[in-house]
Amino acid sequence: MPTDLNPYGGVFGGWLMSQMALGAGSLASREGKGKAVVVSATDFAFPGAMQVGDELSVYCEIAARGNTSLTITAEAIARERNGEAETKVAQGTFKFVLLDEENKPRAVNAAALSVND
């Protein structure tokens, strides 16, 4: 939308980062089987430009597991609205911490246990 544009008419990098954080957060919550919050975002690059109307896909992968954290890499690919051409428009890394019901960090390996364990 026009409110998501930079002064040059391209999609604002902050909007791209927020979409990537949503995708990475979905993976973190699914993998952690519960609440996961982003604590850092690093290594961002914006190698291409996204235009209004382009379709955005975000691909995420777990890069590392800590005691209470998951590090997730994200890549954003734009496909032109009326065609098949794709462009990598952003990439970056997010770190999430898994939280328990009291919003305290919990172990990543504890997330792997099922309710019946």
N, C-alpha and C positions, 0 to 999 in steps of 0.2 A: 504494500500500500504506500501511497505517497509519504505518509508520516514516517515510514521506515527507510527513506532515501537519504543519501548524503547530498551535499550541495551540488554535486556533479551529476545527479540523476541515477547513480548506482545504488544498490541495496547497502545500507549501513552495516559496517562490520560488527557493531554491537548486536544488531538483530540476528546476524548469522551466529554469533557466539551464543546467544540465548537459545536458539533452536538446537544448536549442538549440545548445550548443557541439558536441555530437555531429553534429547535422545540418549545421552550418556547416563543421565539420572534414571531413565527407564531401565537401562541395562543394569545399573548398580542396584536398584531396588529389586529387580527380578533375580539377579544372582545372589544378592544378600538376603532375599526373602523378607524384606521389611524396609524400614526407613533408612534412607541414605541421603546425606547432605553434602553438597560440594564445599570443599575447603580451600581449593586452589585451582587456578586455570593457568597453564603455562604453554610455552612453545607455540604460540599462535602465528600463523602465516596466512596471508590472503593472496594466493597466486593468480587468481582470476577474478573477473567481475561478474556479478549477478545482476540481471536486469529485472525490472518489474514484470511480472507475469511468468517468469521462469519457474519451473518446478524444482523444489529443493529436496534432495535425499540426503540423509545423514547416516553414515555407517560407523559403528562403534565396535571396539574390541578391548577386552581386558588385557592390559599390558603388564600389570604387576599386582600382587596381593601382599598387603602388609598384615600386621596383627589385627588392626581394626579398620583398615582402609583398602580401597580398590582404586588403582590407577587405570584410567580408561582413555584410549586415544579415539579421536573422532575426526572424521573426514566428511566435508560437505561438498556435494556434487550438484551443480545446476544443469538442468536440461532445458534447452530453449523451448519456449511456449508452443511454437508451431512447427517443431521439427524434432530431430533426434540428436542433434549435436549436444555433447556434454562437456562441462568445464569444471575442474576442481576449483572451488572458490574459497575454501578455508580448510584448515587443519589445526588441531591443537590437542592438548592433553588436560584432562580433568582428574582431580583426586577427590574421592568421596570417602567419608567416614560413615560406618554403619552405626546406627543408634538403637538403643533399647526403648522400652515403653516410658522410661524416665528421662529420655534424651541424653543418656550417657553412652559413650562409645562401647561397643560390644565386639567380641571377637568375630573375625570373618569365618573361621572354621565352625563357630557355633551356628552360623546361618545355614550351614549345610545339613544340620540335624533336622529331621522332620518332627512334626508335632507328636508322632507316635514313638519317637526314640526315648 
